[in-house]
Every structure is written in C-alpha cells, then in structure tokens.
Amino acid sequence: MGEFAVSFELSGQFLNEEGTPASYIHIAHALEEAFNFTFGNAYKSKERVFKRKPFNLTKALNYLQNLIIRESRNKKMKKDAFT
C-alpha cells in the first residue's frame, strides 16, 4: 500500500478540498479508511518504500500492471474469437 500512497502523492492527481495536490498523509489516511487497514506510522512506510533496492521499488506495482495487461489481452482474444 505504501507504493500506492507514494505514487498517488507524486502524481499530483489527487486533490484536497482547496484544489491543491493532497499531501501524503491525507492520501495514506484515505487508503487506510478505504481498505480498512493501518499503515501504523505512514511516514515510516513512505521511508521504507524509498529505502528499497532500486529493482524492488515498484515490484508490487509492476505485478499489478502485468495482471491488468494480461486480463486485457485475454478479453481481447475472447472478443476476437466470437467475431
């Protein structure tokens, strides 16, 4: 979840009530509520993401991306099989 919070913060696409990019802590709290879990110390979680070895920084996100790509291809193949 730390990867999500950090990437959401860096994207600047999540806005607060004033229309400015949401801070990391606000994003972390929103994720905690949405998925019913706790980071514990959200800033330590963020720090752990950046302390990882470079090839492990986005391993979880890459895995999720590959799942979505694979499912998209499967659906396209099924659609093409019926036409």
VMD Tcl script that draws the C-alpha trace (Angstrom):
set ca {
  {0.00 0.00 0.00}
  {2.95 2.27 0.59}
  {3.71 2.18 -3.13}
  {0.20 3.35 -3.92}
  {0.30 6.23 -1.44}
  {3.70 7.43 -2.67}
  {2.77 7.15 -6.35}
  {-0.55 8.94 -5.77}
  {1.27 11.76 -3.98}
  {3.92 12.08 -6.69}
  {1.32 12.10 -9.47}
  {-0.34 15.21 -8.06}
  {-3.67 13.91 -9.40}
  {-5.34 13.64 -6.00}
  {-6.60 17.00 -4.84}
  {-7.69 18.26 -1.44}
  {-10.67 20.50 -0.67}
  {-8.74 23.59 -1.81}
  {-7.95 22.05 -5.18}
  {-4.25 21.61 -4.49}
  {-2.43 18.26 -4.59}
  {-3.21 16.19 -1.50}
  {-0.40 15.54 0.95}
  {0.99 12.08 1.52}
  {-0.57 11.79 4.97}
  {-4.06 12.62 3.64}
  {-3.69 10.04 0.88}
  {-2.43 7.47 3.39}
  {-5.40 8.09 5.70}
  {-7.83 7.80 2.78}
  {-6.30 4.45 1.80}
  {-6.47 3.24 5.39}
  {-10.18 4.04 5.57}
  {-10.98 2.72 2.10}
  {-9.25 -0.61 2.65}
  {-9.76 -0.95 6.41}
  {-6.12 -1.28 7.45}
  {-3.48 0.88 9.09}
  {-0.04 1.94 8.00}
  {0.94 2.40 11.63}
  {3.38 5.22 11.05}
  {2.61 6.35 7.49}
  {5.84 8.32 7.17}
  {7.90 5.26 8.10}
  {6.01 3.33 5.45}
  {6.95 6.01 2.90}
  {10.56 5.88 4.05}
  {10.61 2.07 3.65}
  {9.46 2.39 0.04}
  {12.40 4.66 -0.79}
  {14.92 2.56 1.15}
  {14.27 -0.48 -1.02}
  {16.79 -1.57 -3.58}
  {16.12 0.17 -6.94}
  {14.91 -3.00 -8.66}
  {12.38 -3.60 -5.84}
  {10.91 -0.10 -5.69}
  {7.94 -0.86 -7.91}
  {7.85 -4.64 -7.86}
  {4.30 -4.77 -6.46}
  {3.02 -2.14 -8.90}
  {4.69 -3.88 -11.84}
  {2.98 -7.12 -10.82}
  {-0.43 -5.42 -10.72}
  {0.23 -3.72 -14.06}
  {1.09 -7.05 -15.66}
  {-2.11 -8.61 -14.30}
  {-4.19 -5.85 -15.87}
  {-2.37 -6.13 -19.21}
  {-2.80 -9.92 -19.22}
  {-6.52 -9.66 -18.44}
  {-6.96 -7.04 -21.15}
  {-5.28 -9.33 -23.70}
  {-7.41 -12.28 -22.60}
  {-10.61 -10.27 -23.01}
  {-9.48 -9.04 -26.43}
  {-8.71 -12.61 -27.52}
  {-12.13 -13.81 -26.31}
  {-13.83 -10.93 -28.11}
  {-11.91 -11.69 -31.34}
  {-12.80 -15.38 -31.08}
  {-16.52 -14.55 -31.16}
  {-16.31 -12.24 -34.20}
}
mol new
graphics top color blue
foreach p $ca { graphics top sphere $p radius 0.5 }
foreach p [lrange $ca 0 end-1] q [lrange $ca 1 end] { graphics top cylinder $p $q radius 0.2 }
display resetview
